[in-house]
Amino acid sequence: MVRSLFGHAVDPLGSLHEAVACWPEYATALGVTLAKDDSLSLIAPHGLEDLFGMMIRRNPARVSLDTCHERIRQKRYTERWPRVRIVP
């Protein structure tokens, strides 16, 4: 087990999907892969609702409430995107 940047112990992850699922906010937990035939595959383990709904919601599996508040302060979401909603 290794400590993550966000202060939580993290077991080894078994797949890219597992890794993306533990990103700190649901709206940013997205990945795109490019196949050899130039097709794209989207990885969105928590769906796309938060992204398209302009909502920042913490991933409780990975980020504490304190870390979430610090990230909100550092990222300045509401300054950069006035219509974004924060749901800690």
C-alpha positions in Angstrom: 0.0 0.0 0.0 1.3 3.4 -0.9 0.2 6.8 0.4 -1.3 9.0 -2.3 -0.9 12.7 -2.9 -4.2 13.2 -1.2 -3.2 11.5 2.1 -5.0 8.2 1.7 -3.4 4.8 1.5 -3.9 3.3 -1.9 -3.8 -0.4 -2.8 -2.3 -1.3 -6.1 -4.8 -0.6 -8.9 -5.8 -3.4 -11.3 -6.8 -1.3 -14.3 -6.9 2.1 -15.9 -10.7 2.1 -15.1 -9.9 1.6 -11.4 -7.4 4.4 -11.5 -9.7 6.9 -13.2 -12.5 6.0 -10.8 -10.4 7.2 -7.8 -9.5 10.7 -9.2 -10.4 13.5 -6.7 -13.5 14.9 -8.4 -16.2 13.1 -10.3 -16.3 15.7 -13.1 -12.5 15.1 -13.8 -12.6 11.3 -13.5 -12.5 10.9 -17.2 -10.1 9.2 -19.6 -9.9 8.7 -23.3 -8.0 6.0 -25.1 -7.0 6.0 -28.7 -7.1 2.6 -30.4 -4.9 1.4 -33.3 -7.8 2.0 -35.6 -8.0 5.6 -34.5 -11.3 5.1 -32.6 -11.7 6.6 -29.2 -13.0 5.0 -26.0 -14.2 7.0 -23.0 -13.7 5.9 -19.4 -16.2 7.7 -17.2 -16.7 5.5 -14.1 -18.9 8.2 -12.4 -20.7 9.2 -15.5 -20.8 12.6 -17.3 -23.6 14.3 -15.3 -21.2 16.3 -13.1 -19.1 17.4 -16.0 -22.0 18.6 -18.2 -23.9 19.9 -15.1 -20.9 22.1 -14.2 -20.7 20.5 -10.8 -17.6 19.9 -8.7 -18.2 17.0 -6.3 -15.5 15.3 -4.3 -14.8 11.6 -4.7 -15.2 10.4 -1.1 -13.3 7.2 -1.9 -10.1 9.2 -2.4 -10.4 12.8 -1.0 -11.1 13.9 2.5 -13.4 16.8 3.1 -10.4 18.9 4.2 -8.5 18.1 1.1 -11.6 18.9 -1.0 -11.9 22.3 0.5 -8.2 23.0 0.0 -8.5 21.9 -3.7 -11.5 24.1 -4.2 -9.5 27.0 -2.8 -6.4 26.3 -4.9 -8.3 25.6 -8.1 -10.5 28.7 -7.8 -13.3 26.9 -9.6 -16.0 29.6 -8.9 -13.7 32.4 -9.9 -12.8 30.7 -13.2 -16.2 29.4 -14.0 -18.9 31.5 -12.2 -21.7 29.1 -13.0 -20.0 26.0 -11.5 -21.7 24.5 -8.4 -19.6 23.1 -5.6 -20.9 20.0 -3.8 -18.3 18.9 -1.3 
